[in-house]
Amino acid sequence: MSSCCPSDAWGQLDFTDYSPKGTVEKVDDLDIYKVGEGEKTIIWNYDIFGLNSGRTKLLADLFASKGYLVLIPDYYRNGEGRNPFQDKDIVEFIKSRTVWEKLHKDWEEKIKPFAEKNGAKRYGAIGTCWGSYMVMRLSALEGFHAGVSWHPSHVPIAKNMLGEDVKSMFEAVKCPQLFMPANGDAEEDMSNGLAKEVMGDKLKVIECQDMKHGW
């Protein structure tokens, strides 16, 4: 696989008539979309299209309306993103933006202090597509209590692009997880896959076989 998405995945799903309810605030060079309030905080990890595309902010707003503080860090910077069906540099882009040492530094030095300043005390992580890689990584840290991955791409990214050991990544996860893989997503993330084998009762898998990646 030469992308984070299967070849038959949905493309960018835009809502051009939606007005986000949150605000974008800057922490040094990192933009963070903030919406809602509360001690329970969701770190939303976007897909390959980036901060300003698709339904990302709309869905963050929806979760915030249920009583959560929701933060979307712009890991790629400057609103960047890629279209995996059009951009020829997709692999290079993902490799350059998926360096855990840098992303971990973003968390420790920028995102976490910003979250705490806004009242955060307990964390959960949600990720779509590329963002599921961040869910896996963040779920290995203290303070995270749950992780949710929709049409996840952590396996093709970690295994096929970064050369990382997926089993070790699963073993490092400390908190309960929910995977919702679509038809065509990695076998490792399915009900009888490696993730379930490693995480056991810590992982619940809901296969969305009637859905395409990107739902």
C-alpha positions as CSV (number, residue, x, y, z in Angstrom):
1,M,0.0,0.0,0.0
2,S,1.5,3.3,-1.1
3,S,-1.0,5.5,0.8
4,C,-2.7,5.7,4.2
5,C,-6.0,4.9,2.4
6,P,-7.2,1.9,0.4
7,S,-7.7,2.6,-3.3
8,D,-11.5,2.5,-3.1
9,A,-11.7,4.9,-0.1
10,W,-14.0,7.9,-0.1
11,G,-12.3,11.1,-1.1
12,Q,-12.5,14.4,0.7
13,L,-16.1,14.9,2.1
14,D,-16.7,18.6,2.5
15,F,-19.4,20.6,4.2
16,T,-19.1,24.0,2.6
17,D,-22.1,25.5,4.3
18,Y,-21.0,24.7,7.9
19,S,-19.7,27.3,10.2
20,P,-17.4,25.9,12.9
21,K,-18.3,26.8,16.5
22,G,-14.8,26.8,17.9
23,T,-11.7,29.0,17.6
24,V,-8.2,28.4,16.3
25,E,-5.6,29.5,18.9
26,K,-1.8,29.5,18.4
27,V,0.7,27.9,20.7
28,D,4.1,28.9,19.3
29,D,4.1,27.6,15.8
30,L,1.2,25.2,16.4
31,D,-2.5,26.0,15.7
32,I,-5.0,24.3,17.9
33,Y,-8.8,24.3,17.2
34,K,-10.6,24.5,20.5
35,V,-14.3,24.0,21.1
36,G,-16.3,23.2,24.3
37,E,-15.2,23.0,27.9
38,G,-14.8,20.6,30.7
39,E,-12.2,18.5,32.6
40,K,-12.8,15.6,30.2
41,T,-10.8,16.4,27.1
42,I,-10.8,14.8,23.6
43,I,-7.7,15.2,21.6
44,W,-9.0,14.9,18.0
45,N,-6.4,13.6,15.5
46,Y,-7.4,14.5,12.0
47,D,-7.1,12.5,8.7
48,I,-4.7,13.0,5.8
49,F,-6.6,16.0,4.5
50,G,-5.7,18.1,7.5
51,L,-7.3,20.6,9.8
52,N,-9.4,22.6,7.3
53,S,-11.1,19.9,5.3
54,G,-14.0,17.5,5.4
55,R,-16.1,17.1,8.5
56,T,-13.3,17.4,11.1
57,K,-14.4,20.5,12.9
58,L,-18.1,19.7,12.5
59,L,-17.6,16.3,14.3
60,A,-15.4,18.0,17.0
61,D,-18.2,20.5,17.6
62,L,-20.7,17.6,17.9
63,F,-18.6,15.9,20.6
64,A,-18.1,19.2,22.4
65,S,-21.9,19.7,22.5
66,K,-22.0,16.6,24.7
67,G,-19.9,18.2,27.5
68,Y,-16.3,17.8,26.4
69,L,-13.4,20.1,25.7
70,V,-12.2,19.1,22.2
71,L,-8.8,20.1,20.8
72,I,-7.6,19.5,17.3
73,P,-3.8,20.2,17.0
74,D,-2.6,21.1,13.5
75,Y,0.3,18.6,13.5
76,Y,1.0,19.2,9.8
77,R,1.2,22.9,10.4
78,N,-0.3,25.9,8.4
79,G,-3.5,24.0,7.5
80,E,-1.6,21.6,5.2
81,G,-2.8,18.2,4.1
82,R,-2.8,15.9,1.1
83,N,-5.2,14.2,-1.2
84,P,-4.0,10.6,-1.4
85,F,-5.7,10.2,-4.8
86,Q,-4.1,13.2,-6.4
87,D,-0.9,14.2,-4.7
88,K,2.2,12.3,-5.9
89,D,4.2,13.2,-2.8
90,I,1.8,11.5,-0.4
91,V,4.3,9.0,1.0
92,E,7.0,11.6,1.5
93,F,4.5,13.9,3.1
94,I,3.3,11.2,5.6
95,K,6.8,10.2,6.5
96,S,7.9,13.8,7.1
97,R,4.8,14.5,9.3
98,T,4.8,11.2,11.2
99,V,7.9,11.5,13.3
100,W,6.9,10.5,16.8
101,E,9.7,12.3,18.5
102,K,8.5,15.6,17.0
103,L,4.8,14.7,17.6
104,H,5.5,13.7,21.2
105,K,7.3,17.0,21.7
106,D,4.2,18.8,20.4
107,W,2.1,17.0,23.0
108,E,4.4,17.5,26.0
109,E,5.4,21.1,25.3
110,K,2.4,22.6,23.5
111,I,-0.8,20.7,23.4
112,K,-0.8,19.3,27.0
113,P,0.0,22.7,28.7
114,F,-2.6,24.4,26.5
115,A,-5.2,21.8,27.5
116,E,-4.4,22.1,31.2
117,K,-4.6,25.8,31.0
118,N,-8.1,25.3,29.7
119,G,-9.1,23.0,32.5
120,A,-8.3,19.5,31.1
121,K,-7.7,16.8,33.7
122,R,-8.6,13.5,31.8
123,Y,-7.8,12.7,28.2
124,G,-9.3,10.5,25.5
125,A,-8.1,10.4,21.9
126,I,-10.1,10.1,18.7
127,G,-8.5,9.6,15.3
128,T,-9.6,9.1,11.7
129,C,-7.3,7.7,9.0
130,W,-3.9,9.2,9.7
131,G,-5.0,10.3,13.1
132,S,-5.3,6.7,14.4
133,Y,-1.5,6.6,14.5
134,M,-1.7,9.4,17.0
135,V,-4.4,7.6,18.9
136,M,-2.0,4.6,19.3
137,R,0.9,6.7,20.4
138,L,-1.1,8.9,22.8
139,S,-2.8,5.9,24.3
140,A,0.6,4.7,25.5
141,L,1.0,7.8,27.6
142,E,-0.1,8.5,31.2
143,G,-3.3,10.5,31.5
144,F,-5.2,8.9,28.5
145,H,-8.2,6.8,29.5
146,A,-9.6,5.8,26.1
147,G,-8.8,5.8,22.4
148,V,-11.2,5.5,19.4
149,S,-10.1,5.0,15.8
150,W,-12.4,5.3,12.8
151,H,-11.3,3.7,9.5
152,P,-7.8,3.5,11.0
153,S,-4.5,3.8,9.0
154,H,-2.0,3.2,11.8
155,V,-1.0,-0.2,10.3
156,P,-0.2,0.9,6.7
157,I,1.6,4.0,8.1
158,A,3.6,2.3,10.8
159,K,4.3,-1.0,9.1
160,N,4.6,0.0,5.4
161,M,5.9,3.5,5.4
162,L,7.8,4.0,8.7
163,G,9.1,0.4,9.2
164,E,7.8,0.3,12.8
165,D,6.9,-2.8,14.6
166,V,3.1,-2.8,14.8
167,K,2.9,-5.5,17.5
168,S,5.1,-3.4,19.8
169,M,2.9,-0.4,19.2
170,F,-0.2,-2.4,20.2
171,E,1.6,-3.7,23.3
172,A,2.5,-0.2,24.5
173,V,-1.2,0.9,24.6
174,K,-2.3,1.4,28.2
175,C,-6.0,2.3,28.0
176,P,-9.2,0.8,26.4
177,Q,-9.6,1.1,22.7
178,L,-12.4,1.0,20.1
179,F,-11.5,0.3,16.5
180,M,-14.1,0.8,13.7
181,P,-12.3,-0.4,10.6
182,A,-14.0,-0.1,7.2
183,N,-14.0,-2.6,4.4
184,G,-10.5,-2.8,3.0
185,D,-8.7,-1.6,6.1
186,A,-5.8,-3.5,7.6
187,E,-6.4,-7.1,8.6
188,E,-4.5,-6.5,11.8
189,D,-7.3,-4.2,13.0
190,M,-10.2,-6.6,12.3
191,S,-12.0,-8.6,14.9
192,N,-9.6,-11.6,14.7
193,G,-6.5,-9.5,13.9
194,L,-3.2,-8.9,15.6
195,A,-4.5,-5.9,17.6
196,K,-7.2,-8.0,19.2
197,E,-4.7,-10.8,19.8
198,V,-2.3,-8.4,21.6
199,M,-4.7,-6.2,23.4
200,G,-7.4,-8.7,24.3
201,D,-10.3,-7.4,26.3
202,K,-8.7,-3.9,26.2
203,L,-9.8,-3.6,22.6
204,K,-13.3,-3.7,21.1
205,V,-13.6,-4.0,17.4
206,I,-16.7,-3.0,15.4
207,E,-16.1,-3.9,11.8
208,C,-17.9,-1.6,9.3
209,Q,-17.7,-3.9,6.3
210,D,-20.6,-2.1,4.5
211,M,-18.6,1.1,4.7
212,K,-15.7,2.4,2.8
213,H,-12.6,3.9,4.4
214,G,-13.3,7.6,5.0
215,W,-17.0,7.2,6.1
